[in-house]
Amino acid sequence: MKEKEQGREDWIYEIFSSIIVFMMTYMIITFYREHPGTDFWYHTALAENFHMSQLGEQIKNGNTYFMWSALTGLLHRRGKVDLYSASAVITALANVAALHFVLDYIKRKVPQIDNASWLYFGVGVMFVGPLYFPWINSFYYLGTWSPNQWHNPTNNMVRPFAILSIILILDILESGDKPDWKKHVALSIMLFLSVLAKPSFIQGIAPALALYVIVETISMRRLALQKYLLLAVTFLPAVCYMFVQIRVNLYEDQTREGIGVEFLRVQHRYVDNAGAALLAGIAFPLFVTVMAIAVKKGLAKNARVLLMVCYLVSTWCEMSFLYEKGGHEGDANFAWGYMLGLFVAFVLASIEFLEMQYLDFKYENAVKKTGLILFSVHLLFGIWVVYVVLSSGEYLI
């Protein structure tokens, strides 16, 4: 009976949190109606003209990650909802789905957690932003980037699939060498759906897992070849379609000129100190990583933290070395994977930090207070960005 009451209480909290995230997302996006510089204007135009009967033609014309367009267009036409309201609803629902998966995963990994901590970190990751040092870098968002960006609908669309995929990947990594076929099939489906939403997740997590295997193999002096070959096969459909997207969007589109390689070329447009920008974005995950290594005596055996580190390294390197040649260079489109990586890093770091609350170790009070303060500062800056958007409509601050 007590477990049923607890389950009912958890659902009430999740519903209330979902309403908050839905309304905040909806309010922000409705503000973007009057600011044509946001990505919503471009993607909403695609949604207005999107029809599944013309899917092949749509893909040839560059709409290779069409999930958001398809859902928004469907709600607009079949639900008789005006186009911008439909775009706000679909994006808000994607964020609510991501929130639901985050809250459920926290409960699964830290079942003894109190409701206040569960909601503070679970809902908080949906709003955290980077730290801000204006005397080092002039811009807050540009060049620093953020785990929560509100102006791009497709990156919001991919987040629930990214979280579900990360959960399945960690379940597979932590389950030993015996394959769980159901989880591999579910992961393959989630990964493929993620590239239909946006390729930013697969283009970061695929090289991250390759790096993970290398680090684990060197550290453990053992290669679980069968396990990782099966995982590679699981990724294959999504990776193949990602290469189709790259070819169509970056090499067959007459307005684009392909991919270039130069370290920090795009970031130096917006930041004076790229190192400070990196630390501003990952302060809390970095602190948790260092503490996890110290408390749990190592990194290789902690699949969650090792995957988080590999994912951040992979996405940061992609953003820092790659750029689009030509007129779209300043769009910094290779930063989307890094921003998604930041979001996942905050989720995984929060779970790791919450687990530490129930461990006894040296200087535990100082570590717990410092981590809570760091997360709270990230959250305050994220809320400040929401306030700026809602009060002025500006987002590239």
Secondary structure, DSSP 8 states (H G I E B T S, - for coil): -HHHHHHHHHHHHHHHHHHHHHHHHHHHHHHGGG-TTSHHHHHHHHHHT--GGGHHHHHHTT--S-HHHHHHHHHHHHS---HHHHHHHHHHHHHHHHHHHHHHHHHHH-TT--HHHHHHHHHHTTT------TTT-S-SSTTT--S--SS-HHHHHHHHHHHHHHHHHHHHHHT-SS--HHHHHHHHHHHHHHHHH-TTTHHHHHHHHHHHHHHHHHHHT---HHHHHHHHHHHHHHHHHHHHHHIIIIISSTT---EEE-TTTTGGGT-S-HHHHHHHHHHHHHHHHHHHHHHHT-STT-HHHHHHHHHHHHHHHHHHHEEE-STTGGG-GGGHHHHHHHHHHHHHHHHHHHHHTT---TTHHHHHHHHHHHHHHHHHHHHHHHHHHHHH-----
